[in-house]
């Protein structure tokens, strides 16, 4: 039962984070984007999110495999 609650907690947290409008810019990138204009700033933000997706996907896959192995389902 504890694992099920933990899973639902993580799922709700992940959906909450994803539901917010993504603004993946540090202060330096924000200044650069403001100087570039509106359309290039959107592409810069999309590029930042694209680069962040790979490490997050790897961490998610490793976490899932670890979770499956510890539950004896793998």
HTML snippet that shows the backbone in 3Dmol.js (N, CA, C, O; Angstrom):
<script src="https://3Dmol.org/build/3Dmol-min.js"></script>
<div id="view" style="width:600px;height:400px;position:relative"></div>
<script>
const pdb = `
ATOM      1  N   UNK A   1       0.822  -1.195   0.000  1.00  0.00           N
ATOM      2  CA  UNK A   1       0.000   0.000   0.000  1.00  0.00           C
ATOM      3  C   UNK A   1       0.868   1.262   0.000  1.00  0.00           C
ATOM      4  O   UNK A   1       0.531   2.260  -0.636  1.00  0.00           O
ATOM      5  N   UNK A   2       1.994   1.200   0.725  1.00  0.00           N
ATOM      6  CA  UNK A   2       2.866   2.366   0.803  1.00  0.00           C
ATOM      7  C   UNK A   2       3.456   2.696  -0.573  1.00  0.00           C
ATOM      8  O   UNK A   2       3.562   3.868  -0.936  1.00  0.00           O
ATOM      9  N   UNK A   3       3.840   1.664  -1.340  1.00  0.00           N
ATOM     10  CA  UNK A   3       4.395   1.897  -2.675  1.00  0.00           C
ATOM     11  C   UNK A   3       3.365   2.506  -3.611  1.00  0.00           C
ATOM     12  O   UNK A   3       3.702   3.339  -4.452  1.00  0.00           O
ATOM     13  N   UNK A   4       2.113   2.094  -3.467  1.00  0.00           N
ATOM     14  CA  UNK A   4       1.057   2.639  -4.311  1.00  0.00           C
ATOM     15  C   UNK A   4       0.841   4.127  -4.018  1.00  0.00           C
ATOM     16  O   UNK A   4       0.671   4.930  -4.936  1.00  0.00           O
ATOM     17  N   UNK A   5       0.850   4.478  -2.746  1.00  0.00           N
ATOM     18  CA  UNK A   5       0.703   5.903  -2.384  1.00  0.00           C
ATOM     19  C   UNK A   5       1.866   6.722  -2.909  1.00  0.00           C
ATOM     20  O   UNK A   5       1.680   7.820  -3.432  1.00  0.00           O
ATOM     21  N   UNK A   6       3.064   6.184  -2.768  1.00  0.00           N
ATOM     22  CA  UNK A   6       4.245   6.888  -3.248  1.00  0.00           C
ATOM     23  C   UNK A   6       4.166   7.088  -4.764  1.00  0.00           C
ATOM     24  O   UNK A   6       4.486   8.167  -5.264  1.00  0.00           O
ATOM     25  N   UNK A   7       3.746   6.062  -5.490  1.00  0.00           N
ATOM     26  CA  UNK A   7       3.599   6.169  -6.937  1.00  0.00           C
ATOM     27  C   UNK A   7       2.600   7.258  -7.307  1.00  0.00           C
ATOM     28  O   UNK A   7       2.873   8.077  -8.184  1.00  0.00           O
ATOM     29  N   UNK A   8       1.450   7.274  -6.650  1.00  0.00           N
ATOM     30  CA  UNK A   8       0.436   8.291  -6.951  1.00  0.00           C
ATOM     31  C   UNK A   8       0.928   9.681  -6.589  1.00  0.00           C
ATOM     32  O   UNK A   8       0.634  10.648  -7.292  1.00  0.00           O
ATOM     33  N   UNK A   9       1.676   9.788  -5.496  1.00  0.00           N
ATOM     34  CA  UNK A   9       2.244  11.074  -5.108  1.00  0.00           C
ATOM     35  C   UNK A   9       3.198  11.581  -6.185  1.00  0.00           C
ATOM     36  O   UNK A   9       3.140  12.748  -6.574  1.00  0.00           O
ATOM     37  N   UNK A  10       4.078  10.700  -6.666  1.00  0.00           N
ATOM     38  CA  UNK A  10       5.009  11.101  -7.727  1.00  0.00           C
ATOM     39  C   UNK A  10       4.276  11.462  -9.016  1.00  0.00           C
ATOM     40  O   UNK A  10       4.655  12.411  -9.702  1.00  0.00           O
ATOM     41  N   UNK A  11       3.239  10.715  -9.341  1.00  0.00           N
ATOM     42  CA  UNK A  11       2.469  10.999 -10.546  1.00  0.00           C
ATOM     43  C   UNK A  11       1.795  12.369 -10.462  1.00  0.00           C
ATOM     44  O   UNK A  11       1.820  13.139 -11.423  1.00  0.00           O
ATOM     45  N   UNK A  12       1.201  12.665  -9.325  1.00  0.00           N
ATOM     46  CA  UNK A  12       0.543  13.966  -9.151  1.00  0.00           C
ATOM     47  C   UNK A  12       1.570  15.089  -9.208  1.00  0.00           C
ATOM     48  O   UNK A  12       1.315  16.130  -9.815  1.00  0.00           O
ATOM     49  N   UNK A  13       2.732  14.890  -8.580  1.00  0.00           N
ATOM     50  CA  UNK A  13       3.785  15.913  -8.633  1.00  0.00           C
ATOM     51  C   UNK A  13       4.262  16.144 -10.064  1.00  0.00           C
ATOM     52  O   UNK A  13       4.448  17.285 -10.486  1.00  0.00           O
ATOM     53  N   UNK A  14       4.456  15.060 -10.804  1.00  0.00           N
ATOM     54  CA  UNK A  14       4.920  15.185 -12.187  1.00  0.00           C
ATOM     55  C   UNK A  14       3.888  15.904 -13.048  1.00  0.00           C
ATOM     56  O   UNK A  14       4.243  16.767 -13.851  1.00  0.00           O
ATOM     57  N   UNK A  15       2.634  15.562 -12.889  1.00  0.00           N
ATOM     58  CA  UNK A  15       1.587  16.224 -13.680  1.00  0.00           C
ATOM     59  C   UNK A  15       1.441  17.692 -13.304  1.00  0.00           C
ATOM     60  O   UNK A  15       1.135  18.525 -14.157  1.00  0.00           O
ATOM     61  N   UNK A  16       1.655  18.008 -12.046  1.00  0.00           N
ATOM     62  CA  UNK A  16       1.582  19.401 -11.618  1.00  0.00           C
ATOM     63  C   UNK A  16       2.705  20.210 -12.244  1.00  0.00           C
ATOM     64  O   UNK A  16       2.485  21.329 -12.709  1.00  0.00           O
ATOM     65  N   UNK A  17       3.897  19.655 -12.256  1.00  0.00           N
ATOM     66  CA  UNK A  17       5.032  20.356 -12.840  1.00  0.00           C
ATOM     67  C   UNK A  17       4.837  20.539 -14.338  1.00  0.00           C
ATOM     68  O   UNK A  17       5.147  21.601 -14.877  1.00  0.00           O
ATOM     69  N   UNK A  18       4.331  19.520 -15.009  1.00  0.00           N
ATOM     70  CA  UNK A  18       4.147  19.586 -16.462  1.00  0.00           C
ATOM     71  C   UNK A  18       3.022  20.545 -16.839  1.00  0.00           C
ATOM     72  O   UNK A  18       3.053  21.149 -17.911  1.00  0.00           O
ATOM     73  N   UNK A  19       2.032  20.685 -15.962  1.00  0.00           N
ATOM     74  CA  UNK A  19       0.875  21.502 -16.317  1.00  0.00           C
ATOM     75  C   UNK A  19       1.177  23.003 -16.344  1.00  0.00           C
ATOM     76  O   UNK A  19       0.464  23.756 -17.006  1.00  0.00           O
ATOM     77  N   UNK A  20       2.208  23.444 -15.645  1.00  0.00           N
ATOM     78  CA  UNK A  20       2.555  24.856 -15.673  1.00  0.00           C
ATOM     79  C   UNK A  20       3.205  25.206 -17.003  1.00  0.00           C
ATOM     80  O   UNK A  20       3.830  24.364 -17.647  1.00  0.00           O
ATOM     81  N   UNK A  21       3.049  26.449 -17.398  1.00  0.00           N
ATOM     82  CA  UNK A  21       3.700  26.896 -18.628  1.00  0.00           C
ATOM     83  C   UNK A  21       5.208  26.818 -18.447  1.00  0.00           C
ATOM     84  O   UNK A  21       5.751  27.344 -17.475  1.00  0.00           O
ATOM     85  N   UNK A  22       5.872  26.171 -19.370  1.00  0.00           N
ATOM     86  CA  UNK A  22       7.308  25.962 -19.250  1.00  0.00           C
ATOM     87  C   UNK A  22       8.052  27.263 -19.532  1.00  0.00           C
ATOM     88  O   UNK A  22       7.849  27.898 -20.567  1.00  0.00           O
ATOM     89  N   UNK A  23       8.891  27.639 -18.622  1.00  0.00           N
ATOM     90  CA  UNK A  23       9.727  28.821 -18.770  1.00  0.00           C
ATOM     91  C   UNK A  23      11.128  28.430 -18.343  1.00  0.00           C
ATOM     92  O   UNK A  23      11.523  28.647 -17.198  1.00  0.00           O
ATOM     93  N   UNK A  24      11.867  27.860 -19.260  1.00  0.00           N
ATOM     94  CA  UNK A  24      13.153  27.263 -18.922  1.00  0.00           C
ATOM     95  C   UNK A  24      14.303  28.189 -19.271  1.00  0.00           C
ATOM     96  O   UNK A  24      15.192  27.818 -20.037  1.00  0.00           O
ATOM     97  N   UNK A  25      14.290  29.377 -18.722  1.00  0.00           N
ATOM     98  CA  UNK A  25      15.356  30.304 -19.038  1.00  0.00           C
ATOM     99  C   UNK A  25      15.983  30.842 -17.761  1.00  0.00           C
ATOM    100  O   UNK A  25      15.289  31.262 -16.835  1.00  0.00           O
ATOM    101  N   UNK A  26      17.306  30.820 -17.733  1.00  0.00           N
ATOM    102  CA  UNK A  26      18.011  31.464 -16.636  1.00  0.00           C
ATOM    103  C   UNK A  26      18.026  32.972 -16.907  1.00  0.00           C
ATOM    104  O   UNK A  26      17.521  33.426 -17.934  1.00  0.00           O
ATOM    105  N   UNK A  27      18.590  33.725 -16.008  1.00  0.00           N
ATOM    106  CA  UNK A  27      18.566  35.181 -16.168  1.00  0.00           C
ATOM    107  C   UNK A  27      19.366  35.638 -17.394  1.00  0.00           C
ATOM    108  O   UNK A  27      18.974  36.592 -18.065  1.00  0.00           O
ATOM    109  N   UNK A  28      20.463  34.974 -17.683  1.00  0.00           N
ATOM    110  CA  UNK A  28      21.272  35.350 -18.847  1.00  0.00           C
ATOM    111  C   UNK A  28      20.519  35.037 -20.139  1.00  0.00           C
ATOM    112  O   UNK A  28      20.516  35.839 -21.073  1.00  0.00           O
ATOM    113  N   UNK A  29      19.879  33.863 -20.184  1.00  0.00           N
ATOM    114  CA  UNK A  29      19.112  33.489 -21.378  1.00  0.00           C
ATOM    115  C   UNK A  29      17.900  34.403 -21.556  1.00  0.00           C
ATOM    116  O   UNK A  29      17.517  34.712 -22.684  1.00  0.00           O
ATOM    117  N   UNK A  30      17.302  34.830 -20.459  1.00  0.00           N
ATOM    118  CA  UNK A  30      16.157  35.735 -20.538  1.00  0.00           C
ATOM    119  C   UNK A  30      16.565  37.065 -21.156  1.00  0.00           C
ATOM    120  O   UNK A  30      15.855  37.597 -22.009  1.00  0.00           O
ATOM    121  N   UNK A  31      17.700  37.603 -20.733  1.00  0.00           N
ATOM    122  CA  UNK A  31      18.184  38.867 -21.316  1.00  0.00           C
ATOM    123  C   UNK A  31      18.479  38.708 -22.807  1.00  0.00           C
ATOM    124  O   UNK A  31      18.135  39.573 -23.613  1.00  0.00           O
ATOM    125  N   UNK A  32      19.112  37.605 -23.160  1.00  0.00           N
ATOM    126  CA  UNK A  32      19.414  37.351 -24.570  1.00  0.00           C
ATOM    127  C   UNK A  32      18.130  37.239 -25.372  1.00  0.00           C
ATOM    128  O   UNK A  32      18.030  37.789 -26.469  1.00  0.00           O
ATOM    129  N   UNK A  33      17.144  36.527 -24.830  1.00  0.00           N
ATOM    130  CA  UNK A  33      15.875  36.345 -25.532  1.00  0.00           C
ATOM    131  C   UNK A  33      15.147  37.677 -25.695  1.00  0.00           C
ATOM    132  O   UNK A  33      14.513  37.913 -26.723  1.00  0.00           O
ATOM    133  N   UNK A  34      15.233  38.534 -24.705  1.00  0.00           N
ATOM    134  CA  UNK A  34      14.582  39.846 -24.803  1.00  0.00           C
ATOM    135  C   UNK A  34      15.216  40.684 -25.904  1.00  0.00           C
ATOM    136  O   UNK A  34      14.525  41.453 -26.572  1.00  0.00           O
ATOM    137  N   UNK A  35      16.510  40.544 -26.099  1.00  0.00           N
ATOM    138  CA  UNK A  35      17.192  41.299 -27.138  1.00  0.00           C
ATOM    139  C   UNK A  35      16.906  40.732 -28.533  1.00  0.00           C
ATOM    140  O   UNK A  35      16.911  41.465 -29.522  1.00  0.00           O
ATOM    141  N   UNK A  36      16.657  39.412 -28.600  1.00  0.00           N
ATOM    142  CA  UNK A  36      16.432  38.783 -29.901  1.00  0.00           C
ATOM    143  C   UNK A  36      15.055  39.096 -30.480  1.00  0.00           C
ATOM    144  O   UNK A  36      14.906  39.232 -31.694  1.00  0.00           O
ATOM    145  N   UNK A  37      14.068  39.207 -29.627  1.00  0.00           N
ATOM    146  CA  UNK A  37      12.703  39.406 -30.093  1.00  0.00           C
ATOM    147  C   UNK A  37      11.819  38.252 -29.661  1.00  0.00           C
ATOM    148  O   UNK A  37      12.264  37.348 -28.953  1.00  0.00           O
ATOM    149  N   UNK A  38      10.564  38.285 -30.090  1.00  0.00           N
ATOM    150  CA  UNK A  38       9.577  37.330 -29.595  1.00  0.00           C
ATOM    151  C   UNK A  38       9.736  35.932 -30.189  1.00  0.00           C
ATOM    152  O   UNK A  38       9.796  34.950 -29.449  1.00  0.00           O
ATOM    153  N   UNK A  39       9.805  35.834 -31.512  1.00  0.00           N
ATOM    154  CA  UNK A  39       9.864  34.504 -32.145  1.00  0.00           C
ATOM    155  C   UNK A  39      11.182  33.776 -31.852  1.00  0.00           C
ATOM    156  O   UNK A  39      11.144  32.594 -31.512  1.00  0.00           O
ATOM    157  N   UNK A  40      12.332  34.422 -31.969  1.00  0.00           N
ATOM    158  CA  UNK A  40      13.570  33.725 -31.606  1.00  0.00           C
ATOM    159  C   UNK A  40      13.615  33.336 -30.124  1.00  0.00           C
ATOM    160  O   UNK A  40      14.225  32.328 -29.767  1.00  0.00           O
ATOM    161  N   UNK A  41      12.979  34.123 -29.270  1.00  0.00           N
ATOM    162  CA  UNK A  41      12.947  33.787 -27.846  1.00  0.00           C
ATOM    163  C   UNK A  41      12.161  32.505 -27.605  1.00  0.00           C
ATOM    164  O   UNK A  41      12.532  31.706 -26.746  1.00  0.00           O
ATOM    165  N   UNK A  42      11.082  32.298 -28.350  1.00  0.00           N
ATOM    166  CA  UNK A  42      10.311  31.064 -28.229  1.00  0.00           C
ATOM    167  C   UNK A  42      11.141  29.862 -28.673  1.00  0.00           C
ATOM    168  O   UNK A  42      11.074  28.796 -28.061  1.00  0.00           O
ATOM    169  N   UNK A  43      11.919  30.034 -29.734  1.00  0.00           N
ATOM    170  CA  UNK A  43      12.774  28.951 -30.209  1.00  0.00           C
ATOM    171  C   UNK A  43      13.910  28.668 -29.229  1.00  0.00           C
ATOM    172  O   UNK A  43      14.295  27.513 -29.042  1.00  0.00           O
ATOM    173  N   UNK A  44      14.442  29.704 -28.609  1.00  0.00           N
ATOM    174  CA  UNK A  44      15.478  29.517 -27.597  1.00  0.00           C
ATOM    175  C   UNK A  44      14.924  28.718 -26.423  1.00  0.00           C
ATOM    176  O   UNK A  44      15.578  27.800 -25.928  1.00  0.00           O
ATOM    177  N   UNK A  45      13.724  29.067 -25.981  1.00  0.00           N
ATOM    178  CA  UNK A  45      13.088  28.354 -24.877  1.00  0.00           C
ATOM    179  C   UNK A  45      12.816  26.899 -25.255  1.00  0.00           C
ATOM    180  O   UNK A  45      13.019  26.005 -24.435  1.00  0.00           O
ATOM    181  N   UNK A  46      12.366  26.652 -26.467  1.00  0.00           N
ATOM    182  CA  UNK A  46      12.120  25.282 -26.923  1.00  0.00           C
ATOM    183  C   UNK A  46      13.426  24.483 -26.968  1.00  0.00           C
ATOM    184  O   UNK A  46      13.441  23.301 -26.626  1.00  0.00           O
ATOM    185  N   UNK A  47      14.509  25.118 -27.383  1.00  0.00           N
ATOM    186  CA  UNK A  47      15.809  24.448 -27.408  1.00  0.00           C
ATOM    187  C   UNK A  47      16.291  24.080 -26.014  1.00  0.00           C
ATOM    188  O   UNK A  47      16.856  23.004 -25.812  1.00  0.00           O
ATOM    189  N   UNK A  48      16.074  24.962 -25.058  1.00  0.00           N
ATOM    190  CA  UNK A  48      16.453  24.675 -23.674  1.00  0.00           C
ATOM    191  C   UNK A  48      15.656  23.492 -23.145  1.00  0.00           C
ATOM    192  O   UNK A  48      16.214  22.607 -22.497  1.00  0.00           O
ATOM    193  N   UNK A  49      14.361  23.471 -23.415  1.00  0.00           N
ATOM    194  CA  UNK A  49      13.526  22.354 -22.970  1.00  0.00           C
ATOM    195  C   UNK A  49      13.934  21.054 -23.659  1.00  0.00           C
ATOM    196  O   UNK A  49      13.921  19.994 -23.034  1.00  0.00           O
ATOM    197  N   UNK A  50      14.292  21.125 -24.930  1.00  0.00           N
ATOM    198  CA  UNK A  50      14.739  19.949 -25.669  1.00  0.00           C
ATOM    199  C   UNK A  50      16.016  19.374 -25.051  1.00  0.00           C
ATOM    200  O   UNK A  50      16.144  18.161 -24.888  1.00  0.00           O
ATOM    201  N   UNK A  51      16.952  20.250 -24.714  1.00  0.00           N
ATOM    202  CA  UNK A  51      18.197  19.792 -24.109  1.00  0.00           C
ATOM    203  C   UNK A  51      17.980  19.229 -22.704  1.00  0.00           C
ATOM    204  O   UNK A  51      18.728  18.351 -22.273  1.00  0.00           O
ATOM    205  N   UNK A  52      16.979  19.717 -21.990  1.00  0.00           N
ATOM    206  CA  UNK A  52      16.691  19.223 -20.642  1.00  0.00           C
ATOM    207  C   UNK A  52      15.947  17.895 -20.676  1.00  0.00           C
ATOM    208  O   UNK A  52      15.976  17.157 -19.691  1.00  0.00           O
ATOM    209  N   UNK A  53      15.282  17.572 -21.779  1.00  0.00           N
ATOM    210  CA  UNK A  53      14.462  16.360 -21.851  1.00  0.00           C
ATOM    211  C   UNK A  53      15.301  15.086 -21.790  1.00  0.00           C
ATOM    212  O   UNK A  53      14.868  14.105 -21.186  1.00  0.00           O
ATOM    213  N   UNK A  54      16.470  15.074 -22.388  1.00  0.00           N
ATOM    214  CA  UNK A  54      17.284  13.860 -22.433  1.00  0.00           C
ATOM    215  C   UNK A  54      17.741  13.414 -21.045  1.00  0.00           C
ATOM    216  O   UNK A  54      17.523  12.253 -20.698  1.00  0.00           O
ATOM    217  N   UNK A  55      18.363  14.273 -20.231  1.00  0.00           N
ATOM    218  CA  UNK A  55      18.760  13.807 -18.896  1.00  0.00           C
ATOM    219  C   UNK A  55      17.561  13.438 -18.028  1.00  0.00           C
ATOM    220  O   UNK A  55      17.643  12.509 -17.224  1.00  0.00           O
ATOM    221  N   UNK A  56      16.460  14.148 -18.180  1.00  0.00           N
ATOM    222  CA  UNK A  56      15.274  13.806 -17.396  1.00  0.00           C
ATOM    223  C   UNK A  56      14.701  12.460 -17.825  1.00  0.00           C
ATOM    224  O   UNK A  56      14.241  11.692 -16.981  1.00  0.00           O
ATOM    225  N   UNK A  57      14.722  12.163 -19.111  1.00  0.00           N
ATOM    226  CA  UNK A  57      14.239  10.871 -19.594  1.00  0.00           C
ATOM    227  C   UNK A  57      15.137   9.743 -19.090  1.00  0.00           C
ATOM    228  O   UNK A  57      14.640   8.694 -18.680  1.00  0.00           O
ATOM    229  N   UNK A  58      16.447   9.946 -19.118  1.00  0.00           N
ATOM    230  CA  UNK A  58      17.368   8.927 -18.621  1.00  0.00           C
ATOM    231  C   UNK A  58      17.144   8.675 -17.140  1.00  0.00           C
ATOM    232  O   UNK A  58      17.105   7.525 -16.702  1.00  0.00           O
ATOM    233  N   UNK A  59      16.994   9.750 -16.360  1.00  0.00           N
ATOM    234  CA  UNK A  59      16.738   9.598 -14.928  1.00  0.00           C
ATOM    235  C   UNK A  59      15.409   8.896 -14.690  1.00  0.00           C
ATOM    236  O   UNK A  59      15.298   8.080 -13.776  1.00  0.00           O
ATOM    237  N   UNK A  60      14.411   9.198 -15.489  1.00  0.00           N
ATOM    238  CA  UNK A  60      13.112   8.544 -15.349  1.00  0.00           C
ATOM    239  C   UNK A  60      13.176   7.058 -15.655  1.00  0.00           C
ATOM    240  O   UNK A  60      12.582   6.249 -14.943  1.00  0.00           O
ATOM    241  N   UNK A  61      13.890   6.696 -16.704  1.00  0.00           N
ATOM    242  CA  UNK A  61      14.025   5.283 -17.074  1.00  0.00           C
ATOM    243  C   UNK A  61      14.792   4.522 -15.997  1.00  0.00           C
ATOM    244  O   UNK A  61      14.394   3.425 -15.608  1.00  0.00           O
ATOM    245  N   UNK A  62      15.891   5.102 -15.514  1.00  0.00           N
ATOM    246  CA  UNK A  62      16.657   4.447 -14.452  1.00  0.00           C
ATOM    247  C   UNK A  62      15.842   4.318 -13.171  1.00  0.00           C
ATOM    248  O   UNK A  62      15.896   3.287 -12.500  1.00  0.00           O
ATOM    249  N   UNK A  63      15.094   5.351 -12.832  1.00  0.00           N
ATOM    250  CA  UNK A  63      14.249   5.296 -11.643  1.00  0.00           C
ATOM    251  C   UNK A  63      13.163   4.248 -11.767  1.00  0.00           C
ATOM    252  O   UNK A  63      12.863   3.541 -10.805  1.00  0.00           O
ATOM    253  N   UNK A  64      12.580   4.145 -12.930  1.00  0.00           N
ATOM    254  CA  UNK A  64      11.537   3.142 -13.155  1.00  0.00           C
ATOM    255  C   UNK A  64      12.111   1.732 -13.053  1.00  0.00           C
ATOM    256  O   UNK A  64      11.506   0.865 -12.423  1.00  0.00           O
ATOM    257  N   UNK A  65      13.271   1.492 -13.666  1.00  0.00           N
ATOM    258  CA  UNK A  65      13.892   0.165 -13.587  1.00  0.00           C
ATOM    259  C   UNK A  65      14.273  -0.179 -12.155  1.00  0.00           C
ATOM    260  O   UNK A  65      14.116  -1.323 -11.727  1.00  0.00           O
ATOM    261  N   UNK A  66      14.773   0.804 -11.410  1.00  0.00           N
ATOM    262  CA  UNK A  66      15.118   0.575 -10.008  1.00  0.00           C
ATOM    263  C   UNK A  66      13.867   0.232  -9.202  1.00  0.00           C
ATOM    264  O   UNK A  66      13.880  -0.679  -8.374  1.00  0.00           O
ATOM    265  N   UNK A  67      12.798   0.964  -9.452  1.00  0.00           N
ATOM    266  CA  UNK A  67      11.535   0.725  -8.743  1.00  0.00           C
ATOM    267  C   UNK A  67      10.998  -0.673  -9.049  1.00  0.00           C
ATOM    268  O   UNK A  67      10.560  -1.381  -8.142  1.00  0.00           O
ATOM    269  N   UNK A  68      11.029  -1.075 -10.329  1.00  0.00           N
ATOM    270  CA  UNK A  68      10.552  -2.404 -10.714  1.00  0.00           C
ATOM    271  C   UNK A  68      11.413  -3.502 -10.079  1.00  0.00           C
ATOM    272  O   UNK A  68      10.881  -4.512  -9.617  1.00  0.00           O
ATOM    273  N   UNK A  69      12.714  -3.316 -10.054  1.00  0.00           N
ATOM    274  CA  UNK A  69      13.603  -4.320  -9.500  1.00  0.00           C
ATOM    275  C   UNK A  69      13.395  -4.478  -7.993  1.00  0.00           C
ATOM    276  O   UNK A  69      13.444  -5.596  -7.480  1.00  0.00           O
ATOM    277  N   UNK A  70      13.164  -3.380  -7.283  1.00  0.00           N
ATOM    278  CA  UNK A  70      12.960  -3.447  -5.840  1.00  0.00           C
ATOM    279  C   UNK A  70      11.606  -4.015  -5.461  1.00  0.00           C
ATOM    280  O   UNK A  70      11.437  -4.513  -4.348  1.00  0.00           O
ATOM    281  N   UNK A  71      10.648  -3.951  -6.356  1.00  0.00           N
ATOM    282  CA  UNK A  71       9.331  -4.526  -6.093  1.00  0.00           C
ATOM    283  C   UNK A  71       9.250  -5.983  -6.510  1.00  0.00           C
ATOM    284  O   UNK A  71       8.210  -6.614  -6.320  1.00  0.00           O
ATOM    285  N   UNK A  72      10.307  -6.530  -7.068  1.00  0.00           N
ATOM    286  CA  UNK A  72      10.336  -7.933  -7.448  1.00  0.00           C
ATOM    287  C   UNK A  72       9.528  -8.263  -8.673  1.00  0.00           C
ATOM    288  O   UNK A  72       9.166  -9.424  -8.866  1.00  0.00           O
ATOM    289  N   UNK A  73       9.231  -7.295  -9.507  1.00  0.00           N
ATOM    290  CA  UNK A  73       8.408  -7.527 -10.700  1.00  0.00           C
ATOM    291  C   UNK A  73       9.273  -7.720 -11.945  1.00  0.00           C
ATOM    292  O   UNK A  73       8.758  -8.117 -12.990  1.00  0.00           O
ATOM    293  N   UNK A  74      10.557  -7.451 -11.857  1.00  0.00           N
ATOM    294  CA  UNK A  74      11.403  -7.549 -13.039  1.00  0.00           C
ATOM    295  C   UNK A  74      12.110  -8.880 -13.115  1.00  0.00           C
ATOM    296  O   UNK A  74      12.866  -9.125 -14.056  1.00  0.00           O
TER     297      UNK A  74
END
`;
const viewer = $3Dmol.createViewer("view");
viewer.addModel(pdb, "pdb");
viewer.setStyle({}, {cartoon: {color: "spectrum"}});
viewer.zoomTo();
viewer.render();
</script>
